[in-house]
């Protein structure tokens, strides 16, 4: 959205630059989906984002730490793997719920400065 807004601002200052832009200059849902190549809020959009990578890495790190601690206190490998797996799932769910709330708030509060033409 931010990059689309910058392109929109550039076009306000210098409309002749439009022929050089290959991405959308509209900061509404349609403009953002044209820029990213996927519709915001879809599973593909979720899986293709950097935040998803960070979420999986955080969950993996948390799971490994807990599994190693479980082994360290003398539990068996199967139990350590089970607890680590549970920590992974809980961490992914917690991150997902937090992100979902934050994304919904951002979408609700977004007031496009450069909306797409209605005939698009």
C-alpha positions as a printed NumPy array, in Angstrom:
array([[  0.   ,   0.   ,   0.   ],
       [  2.823,   2.364,   0.882],
       [  4.589,   1.926,  -2.445],
       [  1.307,   2.413,  -4.3  ],
       [  0.792,   5.671,  -2.389],
       [  4.265,   6.856,  -3.34 ],
       [  3.536,   6.129,  -6.997],
       [  0.213,   7.968,  -6.664],
       [  1.971,  10.985,  -5.148],
       [  4.597,  10.963,  -7.911],
       [  1.84 ,  10.931, -10.513],
       [  0.154,  13.912,  -8.853],
       [  3.434,  15.813,  -9.1  ],
       [  4.387,  14.615, -12.569],
       [  1.54 ,  12.895, -14.473],
       [  3.882,  12.241, -17.402],
       [  5.696,   9.577, -15.375],
       [  2.756,   7.165, -15.64 ],
       [  4.196,   5.412, -18.697],
       [  7.258,   4.408, -16.635],
       [  5.341,   2.707, -13.81 ],
       [  4.694,  -1.005, -14.169],
       [  2.812,  -1.328, -10.873],
       [ -0.415,   0.268,  -9.712],
       [ -0.527,   3.77 ,  -8.242],
       [ -3.859,   3.046,  -6.493],
       [ -3.829,   2.283,  -2.762],
       [ -7.193,   0.571,  -2.448],
       [ -7.757,  -3.202,  -2.394],
       [ -7.918,  -3.464,  -6.187],
       [ -4.719,  -1.449,  -6.677],
       [ -2.846,  -3.437,  -4.042],
       [ -3.962,  -6.735,  -5.563],
       [ -2.746,  -5.598,  -8.993],
       [  0.651,  -4.688,  -7.525],
       [  1.126,  -7.9  ,  -5.561],
       [ -0.445, -10.179,  -8.14 ],
       [ -2.741, -11.749,  -5.536],
       [ -5.94 , -10.652,  -3.86 ],
       [ -5.274,  -9.424,  -0.283],
       [ -6.748, -11.694,   2.362],
       [ -6.478, -14.891,   0.312],
       [ -4.467, -17.934,   1.338],
       [ -1.953, -17.268,  -1.465],
       [ -1.445, -13.722,  -0.171],
       [ -0.917, -15.049,   3.347],
       [  1.579, -17.715,   2.279],
       [  3.553, -15.396,   0.   ],
       [  4.304, -12.766,   2.607],
       [  7.424, -12.159,   4.665],
       [  5.383, -12.114,   7.903],
       [  4.412, -15.752,   7.281],
       [  8.072, -16.715,   6.934],
       [  8.88 , -14.903,  10.181],
       [  5.922, -16.592,  11.89 ],
       [  7.089, -20.07 ,  10.847],
       [ 10.693, -19.331,  11.859],
       [  9.582, -18.021,  15.268],
       [  7.368, -21.044,  15.837],
       [ 10.164, -23.417,  14.792],
       [ 12.646, -21.72 ,  17.094],
       [ 10.209, -21.839,  20.02 ],
       [  9.485, -25.523,  19.341],
       [ 13.172, -26.442,  19.17 ],
       [ 13.992, -24.556,  22.373],
       [ 11.155, -26.212,  24.274],
       [ 12.004, -29.654,  22.867],
       [ 15.652, -29.252,  23.891],
       [ 14.64 , -28.113,  27.372],
       [ 12.318, -31.101,  27.628],
       [ 15.195, -33.421,  26.707],
       [ 17.469, -31.615,  29.158],
       [ 15.155, -32.329,  32.102],
       [ 15.261, -36.02 ,  31.266],
       [ 12.118, -36.665,  29.228],
       [ 12.206, -39.079,  26.317],
       [ 12.648, -38.148,  22.679],
       [  9.036, -38.922,  21.741],
       [  7.708, -36.667,  24.508],
       [ 10.141, -33.882,  23.568],
       [  9.023, -34.084,  19.925],
       [  5.366, -34.088,  20.935],
       [  5.762, -31.087,  23.222],
       [  7.869, -29.285,  20.603],
       [  5.204, -29.965,  17.974],
       [  2.497, -28.645,  20.28 ],
       [  4.524, -25.495,  20.956],
       [  4.945, -25.019,  17.201],
       [  1.191, -25.282,  16.594],
       [  0.29 , -22.989,  19.51 ],
       [  2.869, -20.413,  18.393],
       [  1.611, -20.425,  14.785],
       [ -1.99 , -20.055,  15.969],
       [ -1.069, -17.203,  18.333],
       [  0.888, -15.389,  15.614],
       [ -1.948, -15.98 ,  13.139],
       [ -4.609, -14.59 ,  15.453],
       [ -2.499, -11.546,  16.212],
       [ -1.805, -10.951,  12.512],
       [ -5.44 , -11.461,  11.558],
       [ -6.558,  -8.862,  14.094],
       [ -3.877,  -6.423,  12.954],
       [ -4.661,  -6.921,   9.255],
       [ -8.397,  -6.484,   9.861],
       [ -7.723,  -3.26 ,  11.758],
       [ -5.5  ,  -1.978,   8.947],
       [ -8.079,  -2.85 ,   6.282],
       [-10.872,  -1.245,   8.294],
       [ -8.901,   1.95 ,   8.899],
       [ -7.515,   2.249,   5.346],
       [ -8.794,   5.341,   3.616],
       [ -7.353,   5.182,   0.089],
       [ -5.758,   8.402,  -1.078],
       [ -5.541,   7.176,  -4.669],
       [ -8.552,   4.886,  -5.329],
       [ -8.807,   2.836,  -8.493],
       [-11.165,   4.087, -11.174],
       [-14.537,   2.382, -10.731],
       [-14.537,   0.999, -14.276],
       [-11.497,  -1.253, -13.566]])
